[in-house]
Amino acid sequence: MQNQFLSAIEQICEEKGISRDMVLDAIEAAIIAAYKKDFGDKEQEVRAELNPDTGEATIFVSKEVVENVEDTMTQITLAAANKIKKTAVIGDLVEIKEENRDFGRVAAQTAKQVIVQRIREAERDVVFSEFSDKEGTIINATVQRFENGNTYIDLGRATGVIFPGDQIPNEKYYPGQKIKVFVVRVEQTSRGPQIVVSRSHPDMVRRLFEMEVPEISNGSVEIAGIAREAGARTKIAVKSNTAGVDPVGTFVGGRGTRVQAVMGELGEEKIDIIGYSEDPVEFITNALSPTKVINVKLDAENKKAIVRVPEDQLSLAIGKSGQNVRLAAKLTGWNVDIDGADDAGIEATAEEVKDKPQPKKTSDLEDALIEANKDDEKATEKATEKATESDPTAEESK
């Protein structure tokens, strides 16, 4: 009997992943519930001690010392109390050891329910404690089932949920699929811990790069900001904390291996890696890359930036459905307006040549040519007159 009892406890501990003490506490609570059901009262204070080696239980009932007993279940006379505890006085609580008794069927059923409930609660607490420590991290999971647009995934000892807003648009899932997910939050509910995970959270990109770029862990480089539209495009600002280290090149990796590894995990989502700068103008210019920016005017009071770009790069600066400028605004924290009117390029050109010597106007050139032509005609007439005077036959031949 002893070996069977101990084996049962060990099996429960192994299957549920809970400690031996938790199982013993559940059994003691069950014994108390069974005792109250058959021999006691729900108002009684009952304590049970279970010997983990033998499986034998001892029950103690607490009673108040009074002069006149009105409730035998909860009260005891001073004379009776002094037999148990010589120093007892009126108002004290005295523990009385109860004799071992056999419980009836109803009490045994009650004990079983208590054990199951307590073990379930203990299991939930263990799962909650385990996964609450994993908030903000990436874990491996397996797609389990779909329900009302939600995707439920197997996390091993628990089930997580990906709500529609946390899924990557147009990404298809199927049962048994192995995926990486970002743990957003772990909540304790009446049905147990609810583990909310995501594939679209911006910090998932951060954690994936931390797995690919070891320089982040040693502090050489860091991620200064992330703006993401899951499934389409992400802009990530990076900076270096060590002289001579190129942050953008570090994140891209040799032949783009690092950034491609991250993109592969996100379904080929495009990732723009830009250099961070404390200068808002430079940071905004970088954030709009690869657009060529002519100038940036800042309105610090309204946190607004007007960016002028060449007309032929207007669509590139704005991006598909405004995506590029929208992500740049999220990343920099500035409300970015793109100005791509024709005069943007003209004004820029004017600024470059305003100090250079200007060519003569067309009308001035024409006048100079006319005057030069007149001078040539006069010179020809004079030459002819001289020739005639020296050779009279020239006029006749003419």
C-alpha positions in Angstrom: 0.0 0.0 0.0 2.8 2.3 0.9 4.7 1.7 -2.4 1.5 2.2 -4.4 0.8 5.5 -2.6 4.3 6.8 -3.3 4.3 5.6 -6.9 1.0 7.4 -7.5 2.4 10.6 -6.2 5.5 10.4 -8.3 3.4 9.6 -11.4 1.2 12.7 -10.8 4.3 14.9 -10.3 5.8 13.6 -13.6 2.7 13.9 -15.7 1.6 17.3 -14.5 5.0 18.8 -14.0 4.2 19.9 -10.4 6.1 19.4 -7.2 5.6 16.6 -4.6 4.6 19.2 -2.0 1.8 20.5 -4.2 0.4 16.9 -4.5 0.6 16.3 -0.8 -1.1 19.6 -0.1 -3.9 18.6 -2.5 -4.3 15.3 -0.7 -4.4 16.9 2.7 -7.1 19.4 1.4 -9.1 16.4 0.2 -8.9 14.6 3.5 -10.2 17.8 5.3 -13.1 18.0 2.9 -14.0 14.4 3.4 -13.8 14.6 7.2 -16.1 17.7 7.2 -18.5 15.9 4.9 -18.9 12.8 7.1 -18.0 13.7 10.6 -17.6 17.4 11.0 -19.0 20.8 10.1 -18.1 23.2 7.4 -17.5 25.9 10.0 -14.9 23.8 11.8 -11.2 24.6 11.6 -9.6 21.3 10.5 -6.0 20.5 9.8 -4.6 17.3 8.2 -1.0 16.0 8.3 0.0 13.4 5.8 3.0 11.2 6.3 4.6 11.1 2.8 6.4 7.9 3.6 3.5 5.8 4.8 0.5 7.7 3.4 -1.1 7.8 6.8 -3.1 10.9 7.6 -3.7 12.6 11.0 -6.6 15.0 11.5 -6.7 17.8 14.0 -9.8 19.9 14.9 -9.5 23.3 16.5 -12.0 24.3 19.2 -12.5 27.4 21.2 -12.3 27.2 25.0 -15.5 28.5 26.6 -17.3 28.3 29.9 -20.6 27.0 28.5 -20.5 25.0 25.3 -23.2 25.9 22.8 -21.7 24.2 19.7 -19.8 21.0 20.3 -18.3 21.1 16.9 -16.4 24.3 17.5 -16.3 24.8 21.3 -14.9 22.9 24.3 -15.1 23.5 28.1 -12.1 24.7 30.1 -11.9 21.5 32.0 -11.8 19.4 28.9 -9.3 21.7 27.3 -6.9 21.5 30.3 -6.7 17.7 29.8 -5.2 18.4 26.4 -3.3 21.6 27.2 -2.8 22.4 30.9 -2.1 26.1 30.2 -5.3 26.6 28.3 -7.6 29.5 29.3 -10.9 30.9 28.2 -10.7 32.2 24.7 -7.8 29.9 23.6 -8.0 27.6 20.6 -7.1 24.0 21.3 -6.3 21.4 18.7 -7.8 18.0 19.3 -6.5 14.9 17.5 -9.3 12.9 15.9 -9.3 9.2 15.6 -8.8 7.6 12.2 -12.1 6.8 10.5 -13.3 5.3 7.3 -15.0 7.7 5.0 -18.2 7.0 3.1 -18.7 7.0 -0.6 -19.9 10.6 -0.8 -17.0 11.8 1.3 -14.6 9.8 -0.9 -16.1 11.3 -4.0 -15.7 14.8 -2.5 -12.1 14.0 -1.7 -11.5 13.0 -5.3 -12.9 16.2 -6.7 -10.8 18.3 -4.3 -7.6 16.4 -5.4 -8.4 16.9 -9.1 -9.2 20.5 -8.6 -6.2 21.3 -6.5 -3.8 19.5 -8.9 -5.4 21.3 -11.9 -4.9 24.7 -10.1 -1.3 23.8 -9.2 -0.6 22.8 -12.8 -2.1 26.1 -14.0 0.1 28.0 -11.6 3.2 26.2 -12.8 2.4 26.9 -16.5 1.6 30.5 -15.7 4.9 30.9 -13.9 6.9 29.2 -16.6 5.4 31.2 -19.5 5.2 34.6 -17.7 9.0 34.5 -17.6 9.0 34.1 -21.4 7.0 37.3 -22.2 8.9 39.3 -24.8 10.8 36.3 -26.2 10.5 34.1 -29.2 9.6 30.4 -28.8 9.0 27.5 -31.2 5.5 26.3 -31.6 3.3 23.9 -33.6 0.0 25.0 -35.3 -2.8 23.0 -33.6 -6.2 24.2 -34.8 -8.3 27.1 -36.0 -11.4 28.6 -34.4 -13.3 31.9 -35.1 -10.4 33.4 -36.9 -8.0 32.5 -34.1 -5.1 30.2 -34.6 -4.3 27.9 -31.6 -0.8 26.6 -31.3 0.8 23.9 -29.2 3.6 25.2 -26.9 4.3 21.9 -25.2 2.7 22.1 -21.8 0.3 24.8 -22.8 -1.8 26.1 -25.7 -1.2 29.6 -27.1 -3.5 31.7 -29.3 -2.7 34.0 -32.2 -5.6 36.5 -32.6 -6.3 37.8 -36.2 -4.6 41.1 -35.5 -1.4 39.2 -34.5 -1.2 37.2 -37.6 0.8 38.2 -40.7 -1.7 39.2 -43.4 -1.9 36.6 -46.2 0.2 34.1 -44.3 -1.3 30.7 -44.4 -1.1 28.2 -41.5 -1.9 24.5 -41.4 -2.1 21.9 -38.6 1.3 20.6 -37.7 3.2 23.5 -39.1 6.3 24.5 -37.2 6.6 28.3 -36.6 8.3 30.8 -34.4 6.1 33.1 -32.3 6.6 36.1 -30.1 5.1 35.9 -26.6 3.1 39.1 -26.1 1.5 38.5 -22.7 0.5 35.7 -20.3 -2.8 36.2 -18.4 -4.3 34.1 -15.6 -8.0 33.5 -16.3 -10.7 31.3 -14.7 -9.9 28.7 -17.3 -6.2 28.8 -16.7 -3.4 30.8 -18.2 -4.0 32.4 -21.6 -0.9 32.8 -23.6 -1.2 35.4 -26.3 1.5 35.1 -29.1 2.1 37.1 -32.2 3.7 36.9 -35.6 3.2 40.6 -36.5 4.6 42.3 -33.4 7.5 44.7 -34.1 9.6 43.3 -31.4 9.5 39.9 -33.1 11.9 41.5 -35.7 14.0 42.8 -32.9 14.3 39.3 -31.3 15.1 37.6 -34.6 17.9 40.1 -35.3 19.2 39.4 -31.8 19.4 35.7 -32.7 21.3 36.5 -35.9 23.6 39.4 -34.8 25.9 38.5 -31.9 27.2 42.0 -31.8 24.0 43.1 -30.2 24.6 41.0 -27.1 28.0 42.5 -26.5 26.8 46.0 -27.0 28.7 46.9 -30.1 25.6 47.8 -32.0 21.9 48.2 -31.1 18.5 48.7 -32.5 17.3 52.3 -32.0 13.8 51.9 -33.4 11.5 49.7 -35.5 8.5 50.5 -37.6 6.7 47.5 -39.1 3.8 46.7 -41.4 3.7 43.0 -41.0 3.9 40.9 -44.2 4.9 43.9 -46.3 7.8 46.0 -45.0 9.8 46.9 -41.9 12.2 49.8 -41.3 14.8 49.3 -38.6 17.1 52.0 -37.3 20.5 50.8 -36.0 23.4 52.5 -34.4 27.0 51.7 -33.4 28.4 52.0 -29.9 31.9 51.1 -30.9 34.2 53.2 -33.1 34.9 51.7 -36.5 31.9 49.4 -36.5 29.4 49.9 -39.4 26.0 49.2 -37.9 24.1 48.8 -41.2 26.7 46.4 -42.5 26.7 44.4 -39.3 23.0 43.9 -39.5 23.0 43.1 -43.2 25.8 40.5 -42.8 28.1 39.1 -45.4 26.3 39.0 -48.7 23.1 39.8 -46.8 23.0 36.5 -45.0 21.8 38.0 -41.7 19.0 40.1 -43.0 17.9 37.3 -45.4 17.6 34.9 -42.5 15.2 37.2 -40.7 13.3 37.9 -43.9 13.0 34.2 -44.5 11.4 33.7 -41.1 8.9 36.5 -41.8 7.8 35.2 -45.2 10.1 37.3 -47.3 8.9 40.6 -45.7 11.1 43.4 -47.0 13.4 45.0 -44.4 15.1 48.4 -44.7 18.1 48.8 -42.4 19.0 52.5 -42.0 21.5 54.3 -39.8 20.2 56.2 -36.8 21.2 59.8 -36.2 20.6 62.3 -33.4 20.1 64.9 -36.1 16.4 64.9 -37.1 17.2 66.0 -40.6 19.7 63.3 -41.2 17.5 60.7 -39.5 14.5 61.6 -41.7 16.6 61.6 -44.8 18.0 58.1 -43.9 14.5 56.9 -43.1 13.2 57.8 -46.6 16.1 55.8 -48.2 16.5 55.1 -51.1 14.8 58.3 -52.0 17.1 61.3 -52.9 16.1 64.1 -50.6 16.8 67.8 -51.7 16.1 69.4 -48.3 14.2 69.0 -45.1 12.4 71.8 -43.2 11.4 71.1 -39.6 8.5 72.5 -37.6 9.7 71.5 -34.1 6.6 72.9 -32.4 4.2 70.7 -34.3 6.8 67.9 -34.8 6.3 68.2 -38.6 8.9 67.8 -41.3 8.4 69.0 -44.9 10.7 66.9 -47.2 11.4 68.1 -50.8 12.3 65.5 -53.3 12.8 65.6 -57.1 9.6 65.1 -59.1 10.8 61.8 -60.6 11.3 60.4 -57.1 8.0 61.5 -55.6 6.3 58.1 -56.0 9.4 56.3 -54.5 9.4 58.6 -51.5 5.7 58.0 -50.8 5.8 54.3 -51.5 3.0 52.0 -52.4 -0.2 53.3 -50.8 2.0 55.7 -48.8 3.8 52.9 -47.1 7.4 54.3 -47.3 6.5 57.7 -45.9 4.2 56.2 -43.3 6.9 53.9 -41.9 9.4 56.7 -42.0 7.1 58.8 -39.8 6.6 56.0 -37.4 10.3 55.3 -37.1 11.4 59.0 -36.7 8.5 60.2 -34.6 8.0 63.1 -37.0 4.9 63.9 -39.2 6.5 63.7 -42.6 5.1 65.6 -45.6 6.5 64.9 -49.0 6.7 67.9 -51.4 7.5 66.8 -55.0 6.3 69.8 -57.0 8.2 70.7 -60.3 9.6 73.8 -58.7 11.5 71.7 -56.2 14.0 70.7 -58.8 14.1 74.1 -60.5 14.8 75.9 -57.2 17.6 73.5 -56.4 19.2 74.1 -59.8 18.8 77.8 -59.3 20.6 77.6 -56.0 23.5 75.9 -57.6 24.0 78.4 -60.5 23.0 81.7 -58.9 26.6 82.7 -58.3 27.9 81.6 -61.7 28.4 84.1 -64.7 25.2 84.2 -66.7 25.3 84.0 -70.6 24.2 87.0 -72.7 20.6 87.1 -73.7 19.6 85.9 -77.1 18.6 89.4 -78.3 22.0 90.8 -77.3 23.8 88.2 -79.4 21.6 88.9 -82.4 22.4 92.6 -82.3 26.1 91.9 -82.1 25.9 89.6 -85.2 24.0 92.3 -87.2 26.6 95.0 -86.3 29.4 92.6 -87.3 27.8 91.9 -90.6 27.4 95.6 -91.3 31.1 96.2 -90.7 32.0 93.4 -93.1 29.8 95.0 -95.9 31.5 98.4 -95.4 34.9 96.8 -95.6 34.0 95.0 -98.8 32.8 98.2 -100.5 36.0 100.1 -99.6 38.2 97.3 -101.0 36.3 97.4 -104.3 36.6 101.2 -104.7 40.4 101.0 -104.3 40.7 98.2 -106.8 38.8 100.2 -109.4 41.0 103.2 -109.0 44.1 101.2 -109.6 42.7 99.1 -112.5 40.1 100.8 -114.7 39.3 97.5 -116.4 38.1 96.1 -113.2 34.9 98.1 -113.3 34.2 96.9 -116.9 34.8 93.3 -116.0 32.6 93.7 -113.0 
